[in-house]
Amino acid sequence: MVKIPKSFQLTGHTYKVKLVKKIDSKDSCGEVDNGTKLIKLKKAQKDYTVEMVEESYFHELIHSLLDEAEYPELSKDEKLVERLGRLLHQAIKTSNYGKK
């Protein structure tokens, strides 16, 4: 399981992350508002697993990274953002830090 933060910083801005019951955007599991620096993620439910919440977090994080890096055209490319989010999720989730 990947820990989802309550907040993080990019370019001196603090982004807050909130788990909510419902997302305003239709057919969406997450959304980021770069104006308010808020990421909303749909909470895990009967038909929506913890893994799906994690993947949504990384998807929205990629949007935030691209927007803060001033690549809004890439941030609008949902196929790219989805793929990068899934790859980042997999890399973090499967990271091996060796023996303790």
N, C-alpha and C positions, 0 to 999 in steps of 0.2 A: 504494500500500500504506500502511496506517495502522500506526504503531508502537504496539504494546501494551506498556504499562508493566509493570515488575516490582512496582511499588507506587504508591500515591497516598494522599492524606489527605483525609478528610472530617470535619468537626466535631472536629478534634484527634485522630482515630483514623487509624492507618495500615492501609490495606487492602493485602494482598499478592495478587498475581496469579500463578497457576501454570498452566503448560501441562502437561496429563497425557494419558496414553494412553487412559484410560477414566474416564468419569464414573459416580459411584455411582447417581445418579438415572436410572432407566430412561427411555429415549427422550429423553435430554437431551444437549445439547451444551455446557452450562455450568451452574454453580450458584454461589450465593453463600451463605456462612455468616456472618450478621451478628454472631454471638456471637464467632467467632474472627477475623472481618474477613478472610476468605479467599475469593477468587474462583478457582474451578477452571474451566479451559477445555479442551475436548478439542483435542488437537493436530491440525493438518492431516494428512490421510491420503488414501489413494486416492479414497475417496468423500466426503471432507470437505475443502473448499477453504479456502485462506487467507482468502478473503472471508467464508466462513461463520464462521471463528474470530473475525474482526473483528466481525461482526454479533453473535455471542454475547457478546463482551466488552461492547459497548455495551448489550445487553439486560441483562446482570448489573449494569452500572454504573447503569442506570436504577433497578433494584431497590434498589441501595445508596443512591442519592440520595433516593428516596422514603422509604425506611426512616429514614435519618438526618434527613430533614426532618419526620419524625413523621407520615407519611401511609401507614401500613401497609395501609389498605384499598385505596388506589390501587396499591400495590406488588403486591397480590394479583390485580389485574386484568391478566391475562396478555396480553389483546388490546391494551390500552393500552401496557403495557411493551414489547411486541414492536414496535408501531408507532413509539413514541418512540425506541426503540433503533435501528431502521432509519433513521429520519429523521436522528438525530444522526450515525450512521455516514456517511450520504450527505453531510451538511453538512460534516463534517470532511474526508472523502475528496475532495470536490470544491472545497474552499476554494482561492481564488486569492489569493496574497499579493503579486501584482504583480511587476515586474521586480526583479532582484537588483542 
